[in-house]
């Protein structure tokens, strides 16, 4: 299952409110209170998706090191507020 975030404000702005220093590589949070979220620009729109576990990285972002993506560490409470069905 895939979990897209849909905040009421622009996605990138929402993500930056929680993590203003995203990474270009998927680095999972050290604490259990945060989730890893990947954001990418597709057809002029920014989409953000939760990466629940390391095993899910390849199925969500593809093989290798895909360019043009940013990885955010977002508090799980915030993720649940815009994606209540997320299983993280």
C-alpha positions in Angstrom: 0.0 0.0 0.0 1.2 3.5 -0.8 0.6 6.6 1.3 0.4 10.0 -0.4 0.2 13.1 1.8 -2.4 15.6 1.0 -2.2 18.7 3.3 -4.4 21.7 2.9 -1.5 23.9 2.0 1.2 23.3 -0.8 3.0 20.0 0.0 6.5 21.4 -0.2 5.7 24.2 2.2 4.0 21.8 4.6 7.0 19.5 4.6 9.5 22.3 5.1 7.5 23.5 8.2 8.6 20.2 9.8 12.0 19.6 8.3 13.8 22.6 6.8 16.9 20.5 5.9 15.8 17.6 3.8 18.2 15.0 2.5 18.9 13.9 -1.1 19.3 10.3 0.2 16.8 8.2 2.1 17.9 8.3 5.7 15.5 6.9 8.2 14.8 8.8 11.4 16.7 7.6 14.5 13.6 7.9 16.7 10.2 6.2 16.4 8.3 9.4 16.5 9.3 10.4 13.0 8.6 9.0 9.5 10.5 9.2 6.3 8.7 11.0 3.5 9.9 11.4 -0.1 8.9 14.4 -2.2 9.2 14.8 -6.0 8.1 17.0 -8.8 5.9 15.3 -11.4 4.1 17.2 -14.2 4.5 20.5 -12.4 3.1 19.3 -9.0 4.9 18.2 -5.9 3.9 14.8 -4.5 4.9 13.5 -1.1 4.7 9.9 0.0 5.6 8.0 3.2 8.3 5.3 3.0 7.2 3.0 5.8 10.3 0.7 5.9 13.7 0.3 4.3 12.2 -2.7 2.3 9.8 -0.2 0.6 12.4 2.2 -0.7 13.0 0.5 -4.1 9.3 -0.1 -4.8 8.5 3.6 -4.1 11.5 5.4 -5.6 13.0 2.8 -7.9 16.4 1.4 -8.1 19.7 3.2 -7.9 19.8 6.8 -6.6 16.9 8.6 -8.3 17.6 12.3 -8.8 15.1 15.1 -8.2 13.8 13.7 -4.9 14.0 15.1 -1.4 13.7 13.0 1.8 12.1 14.6 4.9 11.9 13.3 8.4 8.4 14.3 9.6 6.7 13.7 13.0 4.3 10.8 12.7 1.5 12.8 14.3 1.8 15.4 11.4 1.8 12.6 8.8 -1.4 11.0 10.4 -3.1 14.5 10.2 -2.8 14.5 6.4 -2.8 10.8 5.7 -4.8 9.0 8.5 -4.6 5.6 6.8 -0.7 5.6 6.8 0.7 2.4 8.4 3.9 3.7 9.9 
